[in-house]
């Protein structure tokens, strides 16, 4: 998947925010599982998480260019 939630997980760790807190704030457990496994979520969900964490979408996701990774392996 070219989109990774690694920055979000790092942000949460640095700020001592748990997935449990996000669940208590109204983020569905299945959505949190998708985030843990770098699966797609909606922009509405990103907006809700940004509101909860007081951050911008760029703080939560990063684009990984898979074609660059494949080329560097060759």
Biopython code that builds the backbone (N, CA, C, O; Angstrom):
import numpy as np
from Bio.PDB.StructureBuilder import StructureBuilder

atoms = [
    (1, "UNK", "N", (0.849, -1.179, 0.000)),
    (1, "UNK", "CA", (0.000, 0.000, 0.000)),
    (1, "UNK", "C", (0.890, 1.236, 0.000)),
    (1, "UNK", "O", (1.791, 1.338, 0.833)),
    (2, "UNK", "N", (0.667, 2.159, -0.894)),
    (2, "UNK", "CA", (1.535, 3.333, -0.969)),
    (2, "UNK", "C", (1.308, 4.363, 0.146)),
    (2, "UNK", "O", (2.123, 5.272, 0.308)),
    (3, "UNK", "N", (0.224, 4.240, 0.912)),
    (3, "UNK", "CA", (-0.016, 5.156, 2.024)),
    (3, "UNK", "C", (0.254, 4.416, 3.332)),
    (3, "UNK", "O", (-0.246, 3.312, 3.550)),
    (4, "UNK", "N", (1.041, 5.033, 4.185)),
    (4, "UNK", "CA", (1.380, 4.425, 5.469)),
    (4, "UNK", "C", (0.925, 5.338, 6.604)),
    (4, "UNK", "O", (0.994, 6.563, 6.502)),
    (5, "UNK", "N", (0.464, 4.727, 7.669)),
    (5, "UNK", "CA", (0.071, 5.456, 8.873)),
    (5, "UNK", "C", (1.187, 5.445, 9.918)),
    (5, "UNK", "O", (0.938, 5.728, 11.091)),
    (6, "UNK", "N", (2.403, 5.124, 9.505)),
    (6, "UNK", "CA", (3.539, 5.106, 10.428)),
    (6, "UNK", "C", (3.697, 6.449, 11.150)),
    (6, "UNK", "O", (3.932, 6.465, 12.358)),
    (7, "UNK", "N", (3.571, 7.591, 10.424)),
    (7, "UNK", "CA", (3.684, 8.870, 11.147)),
    (7, "UNK", "C", (2.631, 9.037, 12.245)),
    (7, "UNK", "O", (2.908, 9.628, 13.288)),
    (8, "UNK", "N", (1.434, 8.521, 12.011)),
    (8, "UNK", "CA", (0.386, 8.620, 13.026)),
    (8, "UNK", "C", (0.752, 7.789, 14.243)),
    (8, "UNK", "O", (0.601, 8.236, 15.380)),
    (9, "UNK", "N", (1.235, 6.575, 13.999)),
    (9, "UNK", "CA", (1.611, 5.711, 15.115)),
    (9, "UNK", "C", (2.756, 6.342, 15.915)),
    (9, "UNK", "O", (2.770, 6.271, 17.144)),
    (10, "UNK", "N", (3.714, 6.957, 15.216)),
    (10, "UNK", "CA", (4.821, 7.629, 15.902)),
    (10, "UNK", "C", (4.319, 8.848, 16.678)),
    (10, "UNK", "O", (4.735, 9.081, 17.813)),
    (11, "UNK", "N", (3.422, 9.626, 16.060)),
    (11, "UNK", "CA", (2.827, 10.795, 16.714)),
    (11, "UNK", "C", (2.116, 10.373, 18.001)),
    (11, "UNK", "O", (2.260, 11.011, 19.044)),
    (12, "UNK", "N", (1.356, 9.299, 17.906)),
    (12, "UNK", "CA", (0.617, 8.813, 19.071)),
    (12, "UNK", "C", (1.569, 8.346, 20.163)),
    (12, "UNK", "O", (1.351, 8.622, 21.343)),
    (13, "UNK", "N", (2.616, 7.647, 19.775)),
    (13, "UNK", "CA", (3.590, 7.163, 20.756)),
    (13, "UNK", "C", (4.288, 8.335, 21.444)),
    (13, "UNK", "O", (4.420, 8.347, 22.668)),
    (14, "UNK", "N", (4.734, 9.319, 20.662)),
    (14, "UNK", "CA", (5.430, 10.489, 21.218)),
    (14, "UNK", "C", (4.537, 11.281, 22.168)),
    (14, "UNK", "O", (5.011, 11.844, 23.155)),
    (15, "UNK", "N", (3.236, 11.319, 21.862)),
    (15, "UNK", "CA", (2.292, 12.101, 22.668)),
    (15, "UNK", "C", (1.493, 11.254, 23.652)),
    (15, "UNK", "O", (0.542, 11.731, 24.271)),
    (16, "UNK", "N", (1.889, 10.000, 23.787)),
    (16, "UNK", "CA", (1.253, 9.062, 24.731)),
    (16, "UNK", "C", (-0.269, 8.998, 24.537)),
    (16, "UNK", "O", (-1.048, 9.120, 25.481)),
    (17, "UNK", "N", (-0.649, 8.803, 23.284)),
    (17, "UNK", "CA", (-2.062, 8.668, 22.932)),
    (17, "UNK", "C", (-2.297, 7.226, 22.507)),
    (17, "UNK", "O", (-1.562, 6.698, 21.673)),
    (18, "UNK", "N", (-3.295, 6.598, 23.064)),
    (18, "UNK", "CA", (-3.562, 5.188, 22.761)),
    (18, "UNK", "C", (-4.680, 5.042, 21.727)),
    (18, "UNK", "O", (-5.492, 5.944, 21.521)),
    (19, "UNK", "N", (-4.687, 3.884, 21.095)),
    (19, "UNK", "CA", (-5.791, 3.558, 20.200)),
    (19, "UNK", "C", (-7.086, 3.460, 21.008)),
    (19, "UNK", "O", (-8.168, 3.741, 20.492)),
    (20, "UNK", "N", (-6.973, 3.068, 22.257)),
    (20, "UNK", "CA", (-8.127, 3.001, 23.150)),
    (20, "UNK", "C", (-8.786, 4.385, 23.283)),
    (20, "UNK", "O", (-10.011, 4.503, 23.260)),
    (21, "UNK", "N", (-7.962, 5.418, 23.419)),
    (21, "UNK", "CA", (-8.513, 6.776, 23.505)),
    (21, "UNK", "C", (-9.259, 7.142, 22.233)),
    (21, "UNK", "O", (-10.344, 7.721, 22.292)),
    (22, "UNK", "N", (-8.674, 6.804, 21.067)),
    (22, "UNK", "CA", (-9.356, 7.103, 19.801)),
    (22, "UNK", "C", (-10.694, 6.370, 19.726)),
    (22, "UNK", "O", (-11.684, 6.915, 19.237)),
    (23, "UNK", "N", (-10.713, 5.135, 20.214)),
    (23, "UNK", "CA", (-11.963, 4.367, 20.221)),
    (23, "UNK", "C", (-12.986, 5.054, 21.120)),
    (23, "UNK", "O", (-14.164, 5.135, 20.770)),
    (24, "UNK", "N", (-12.551, 5.543, 22.262)),
    (24, "UNK", "CA", (-13.461, 6.240, 23.183)),
    (24, "UNK", "C", (-13.938, 7.571, 22.619)),
    (24, "UNK", "O", (-14.980, 8.083, 23.027)),
    (25, "UNK", "N", (-13.180, 8.130, 21.686)),
    (25, "UNK", "CA", (-13.547, 9.403, 21.047)),
    (25, "UNK", "C", (-14.449, 9.182, 19.833)),
    (25, "UNK", "O", (-14.851, 10.146, 19.182)),
    (26, "UNK", "N", (-14.772, 7.920, 19.520)),
    (26, "UNK", "CA", (-15.726, 7.638, 18.458)),
    (26, "UNK", "C", (-15.154, 7.027, 17.188)),
    (26, "UNK", "O", (-15.880, 6.854, 16.209)),
    (27, "UNK", "N", (-13.869, 6.696, 17.184)),
    (27, "UNK", "CA", (-13.284, 6.039, 16.006)),
    (27, "UNK", "C", (-13.538, 4.541, 16.130)),
    (27, "UNK", "O", (-13.175, 3.925, 17.132)),
    (28, "UNK", "N", (-14.158, 3.962, 15.117)),
    (28, "UNK", "CA", (-14.552, 2.561, 15.118)),
    (28, "UNK", "C", (-13.344, 1.638, 15.260)),
    (28, "UNK", "O", (-12.276, 1.915, 14.713)),
    (29, "UNK", "N", (-13.518, 0.547, 15.993)),
    (29, "UNK", "CA", (-12.444, -0.426, 16.215)),
    (29, "UNK", "C", (-11.914, -1.002, 14.899)),
    (29, "UNK", "O", (-10.711, -1.223, 14.758)),
    (30, "UNK", "N", (-12.807, -1.245, 13.938)),
    (30, "UNK", "CA", (-12.372, -1.773, 12.638)),
    (30, "UNK", "C", (-11.511, -0.751, 11.897)),
    (30, "UNK", "O", (-10.562, -1.121, 11.207)),
    (31, "UNK", "N", (-11.837, 0.513, 12.036)),
    (31, "UNK", "CA", (-11.052, 1.573, 11.412)),
    (31, "UNK", "C", (-9.662, 1.623, 12.039)),
    (31, "UNK", "O", (-8.666, 1.776, 11.332)),
    (32, "UNK", "N", (-9.594, 1.495, 13.342)),
    (32, "UNK", "CA", (-8.297, 1.489, 14.019)),
    (32, "UNK", "C", (-7.461, 0.285, 13.585)),
    (32, "UNK", "O", (-6.242, 0.387, 13.447)),
    (33, "UNK", "N", (-8.109, -0.833, 13.376)),
    (33, "UNK", "CA", (-7.401, -2.021, 12.885)),
    (33, "UNK", "C", (-6.856, -1.763, 11.476)),
    (33, "UNK", "O", (-5.741, -2.177, 11.159)),
    (34, "UNK", "N", (-7.626, -1.090, 10.644)),
    (34, "UNK", "CA", (-7.175, -0.754, 9.292)),
    (34, "UNK", "C", (-5.938, 0.149, 9.355)),
    (34, "UNK", "O", (-4.998, -0.014, 8.577)),
    (35, "UNK", "N", (-5.952, 1.086, 10.278)),
    (35, "UNK", "CA", (-4.811, 1.989, 10.440)),
    (35, "UNK", "C", (-3.572, 1.216, 10.881)),
    (35, "UNK", "O", (-2.473, 1.455, 10.380)),
    (36, "UNK", "N", (-3.752, 0.303, 11.808)),
    (36, "UNK", "CA", (-2.618, -0.505, 12.285)),
    (36, "UNK", "C", (-1.958, -1.281, 11.146)),
    (36, "UNK", "O", (-0.754, -1.534, 11.172)),
    (37, "UNK", "N", (-2.760, -1.656, 10.145)),
    (37, "UNK", "CA", (-2.263, -2.477, 9.036)),
    (37, "UNK", "C", (-2.114, -1.684, 7.741)),
    (37, "UNK", "O", (-2.026, -2.266, 6.660)),
    (38, "UNK", "N", (-2.086, -0.345, 7.852)),
    (38, "UNK", "CA", (-1.890, 0.535, 6.689)),
    (38, "UNK", "C", (-2.881, 0.284, 5.563)),
    (38, "UNK", "O", (-2.519, 0.307, 4.387)),
    (39, "UNK", "N", (-4.122, 0.046, 5.928)),
    (39, "UNK", "CA", (-5.203, -0.112, 4.956)),
    (39, "UNK", "C", (-5.902, 1.233, 4.774)),
    (39, "UNK", "O", (-5.819, 2.090, 5.655)),
    (40, "UNK", "N", (-6.586, 1.433, 3.654)),
    (40, "UNK", "CA", (-7.225, 2.738, 3.394)),
    (40, "UNK", "C", (-8.343, 3.077, 4.384)),
    (40, "UNK", "O", (-9.070, 2.199, 4.849)),
    (41, "UNK", "N", (-8.459, 4.359, 4.691)),
    (41, "UNK", "CA", (-9.582, 4.896, 5.457)),
    (41, "UNK", "C", (-10.098, 6.123, 4.704)),
    (41, "UNK", "O", (-9.418, 6.644, 3.820)),
    (42, "UNK", "N", (-11.275, 6.572, 5.048)),
    (42, "UNK", "CA", (-11.874, 7.707, 4.339)),
    (42, "UNK", "C", (-11.263, 9.031, 4.803)),
    (42, "UNK", "O", (-10.661, 9.123, 5.873)),
    (43, "UNK", "N", (-11.438, 10.039, 3.971)),
    (43, "UNK", "CA", (-10.971, 11.367, 4.361)),
    (43, "UNK", "C", (-11.795, 11.902, 5.532)),
    (43, "UNK", "O", (-11.290, 12.690, 6.331)),
    (44, "UNK", "N", (-13.035, 11.492, 5.640)),
    (44, "UNK", "CA", (-13.851, 11.877, 6.799)),
    (44, "UNK", "C", (-13.218, 11.347, 8.084)),
    (44, "UNK", "O", (-13.156, 12.050, 9.093)),
    (45, "UNK", "N", (-12.750, 10.103, 8.034)),
    (45, "UNK", "CA", (-12.090, 9.503, 9.195)),
    (45, "UNK", "C", (-10.806, 10.253, 9.524)),
    (45, "UNK", "O", (-10.527, 10.537, 10.688)),
    (46, "UNK", "N", (-10.027, 10.572, 8.495)),
    (46, "UNK", "CA", (-8.808, 11.346, 8.731)),
    (46, "UNK", "C", (-9.139, 12.676, 9.398)),
    (46, "UNK", "O", (-8.440, 13.116, 10.311)),
    (47, "UNK", "N", (-10.204, 13.307, 8.934)),
    (47, "UNK", "CA", (-10.631, 14.570, 9.519)),
    (47, "UNK", "C", (-11.000, 14.427, 10.987)),
    (47, "UNK", "O", (-10.629, 15.268, 11.806)),
    (48, "UNK", "N", (-11.723, 13.378, 11.326)),
    (48, "UNK", "CA", (-12.104, 13.138, 12.725)),
    (48, "UNK", "C", (-10.869, 12.918, 13.595)),
    (48, "UNK", "O", (-10.781, 13.436, 14.708)),
    (49, "UNK", "N", (-9.914, 12.140, 13.072)),
    (49, "UNK", "CA", (-8.700, 11.868, 13.839)),
    (49, "UNK", "C", (-7.891, 13.153, 14.020)),
    (49, "UNK", "O", (-7.354, 13.406, 15.098)),
    (50, "UNK", "N", (-7.806, 13.962, 12.965)),
    (50, "UNK", "CA", (-7.101, 15.240, 13.073)),
    (50, "UNK", "C", (-7.741, 16.130, 14.130)),
    (50, "UNK", "O", (-7.043, 16.814, 14.878)),
    (51, "UNK", "N", (-9.055, 16.122, 14.189)),
    (51, "UNK", "CA", (-9.771, 16.914, 15.185)),
    (51, "UNK", "C", (-9.458, 16.423, 16.598)),
    (51, "UNK", "O", (-9.242, 17.227, 17.505)),
    (52, "UNK", "N", (-9.433, 15.127, 16.776)),
    (52, "UNK", "CA", (-9.151, 14.541, 18.091)),
    (52, "UNK", "C", (-7.709, 14.822, 18.516)),
    (52, "UNK", "O", (-7.447, 15.182, 19.664)),
    (53, "UNK", "N", (-6.772, 14.651, 17.564)),
    (53, "UNK", "CA", (-5.348, 14.775, 17.895)),
    (53, "UNK", "C", (-4.810, 16.195, 17.732)),
    (53, "UNK", "O", (-3.657, 16.471, 18.063)),
    (54, "UNK", "N", (-5.656, 17.098, 17.218)),
    (54, "UNK", "CA", (-5.237, 18.485, 16.977)),
    (54, "UNK", "C", (-3.992, 18.534, 16.084)),
    (54, "UNK", "O", (-2.955, 19.081, 16.458)),
    (55, "UNK", "N", (-4.132, 17.944, 14.892)),
    (55, "UNK", "CA", (-3.015, 17.888, 13.956)),
    (55, "UNK", "C", (-3.533, 18.023, 12.525)),
    (55, "UNK", "O", (-4.729, 18.210, 12.302)),
    (56, "UNK", "N", (-2.635, 17.927, 11.576)),
    (56, "UNK", "CA", (-2.957, 17.993, 10.151)),
    (56, "UNK", "C", (-2.816, 16.599, 9.539)),
    (56, "UNK", "O", (-2.081, 15.772, 10.077)),
    (57, "UNK", "N", (-3.510, 16.315, 8.416)),
    (57, "UNK", "CA", (-3.400, 14.994, 7.784)),
    (57, "UNK", "C", (-1.949, 14.591, 7.490)),
    (57, "UNK", "O", (-1.601, 13.414, 7.592)),
    (58, "UNK", "N", (-1.116, 15.548, 7.132)),
    (58, "UNK", "CA", (0.287, 15.240, 6.852)),
    (58, "UNK", "C", (1.048, 14.737, 8.068)),
    (58, "UNK", "O", (2.114, 14.136, 7.934)),
    (59, "UNK", "N", (0.503, 14.982, 9.251)),
    (59, "UNK", "CA", (1.111, 14.457, 10.479)),
    (59, "UNK", "C", (0.770, 12.988, 10.683)),
    (59, "UNK", "O", (1.387, 12.306, 11.500)),
    (60, "UNK", "N", (-0.221, 12.503, 9.931)),
    (60, "UNK", "CA", (-0.734, 11.155, 10.152)),
    (60, "UNK", "C", (-0.338, 10.145, 9.084)),
    (60, "UNK", "O", (-0.216, 8.955, 9.372)),
    (61, "UNK", "N", (-0.137, 10.604, 7.865)),
    (61, "UNK", "CA", (0.119, 9.674, 6.765)),
    (61, "UNK", "C", (1.345, 10.087, 5.970)),
    (61, "UNK", "O", (1.776, 11.240, 6.003)),
    (62, "UNK", "N", (1.896, 9.110, 5.251)),
    (62, "UNK", "CA", (2.981, 9.384, 4.318)),
    (62, "UNK", "C", (2.778, 8.532, 3.082)),
    (62, "UNK", "O", (2.220, 7.436, 3.142)),
    (63, "UNK", "N", (3.240, 9.059, 1.965)),
    (63, "UNK", "CA", (3.168, 8.339, 0.698)),
    (63, "UNK", "C", (4.483, 7.604, 0.496)),
    (63, "UNK", "O", (5.560, 8.185, 0.633)),
    (64, "UNK", "N", (4.388, 6.326, 0.172)),
    (64, "UNK", "CA", (5.573, 5.525, -0.100)),
    (64, "UNK", "C", (5.543, 5.150, -1.569)),
    (64, "UNK", "O", (4.648, 4.433, -2.016)),
    (65, "UNK", "N", (6.511, 5.630, -2.312)),
    (65, "UNK", "CA", (6.599, 5.369, -3.745)),
    (65, "UNK", "C", (7.152, 3.969, -3.957)),
    (65, "UNK", "O", (8.360, 3.752, -3.870)),
    (66, "UNK", "N", (6.264, 3.020, -4.237)),
    (66, "UNK", "CA", (6.670, 1.629, -4.377)),
    (66, "UNK", "C", (7.553, 1.412, -5.597)),
    (66, "UNK", "O", (8.363, 0.485, -5.604)),
    (67, "UNK", "N", (7.419, 2.237, -6.628)),
    (67, "UNK", "CA", (8.272, 2.067, -7.801)),
    (67, "UNK", "C", (9.727, 2.403, -7.459)),
    (67, "UNK", "O", (10.644, 1.814, -8.031)),
    (68, "UNK", "N", (9.944, 3.325, -6.551)),
    (68, "UNK", "CA", (11.304, 3.656, -6.114)),
    (68, "UNK", "C", (11.902, 2.509, -5.337)),
    (68, "UNK", "O", (13.081, 2.197, -5.503)),
    (69, "UNK", "N", (11.089, 1.857, -4.469)),
    (69, "UNK", "CA", (11.569, 0.741, -3.687)),
    (69, "UNK", "C", (11.971, -0.417, -4.592)),
    (69, "UNK", "O", (12.998, -1.059, -4.368)),
    (70, "UNK", "N", (11.153, -0.685, -5.624)),
    (70, "UNK", "CA", (11.443, -1.773, -6.538)),
    (70, "UNK", "C", (12.730, -1.508, -7.309)),
    (70, "UNK", "O", (13.526, -2.423, -7.524)),
    (71, "UNK", "N", (12.938, -0.259, -7.726)),
    (71, "UNK", "CA", (14.134, 0.102, -8.482)),
    (71, "UNK", "C", (15.380, -0.013, -7.610)),
    (71, "UNK", "O", (16.430, -0.428, -8.101)),
    (72, "UNK", "N", (15.294, 0.339, -6.345)),
    (72, "UNK", "CA", (16.464, 0.293, -5.484)),
    (72, "UNK", "C", (16.872, -1.135, -5.167)),
    (72, "UNK", "O", (18.025, -1.378, -4.808)),
    (73, "UNK", "N", (15.937, -2.101, -5.294)),
    (73, "UNK", "CA", (16.237, -3.497, -5.054)),
    (73, "UNK", "C", (17.018, -4.073, -6.227)),
    (73, "UNK", "O", (17.856, -4.954, -6.033)),
    (74, "UNK", "N", (16.760, -3.591, -7.440)),
    (74, "UNK", "CA", (17.429, -4.120, -8.634)),
    (74, "UNK", "C", (18.896, -3.884, -8.644)),
    (74, "UNK", "O", (19.579, -4.278, -9.590)),
]
sb = StructureBuilder()
sb.init_structure("model")
sb.init_model(0)
sb.init_chain("A")
sb.init_seg("    ")
for serial, (resi, resn, name, xyz) in enumerate(atoms, 1):
    if name == "N":
        sb.init_residue(resn, " ", resi, " ")
    sb.init_atom(name, np.array(xyz, "f"), 0.0, 1.0, " ", f" {name:<3s}", serial, name[0])
structure = sb.get_structure()
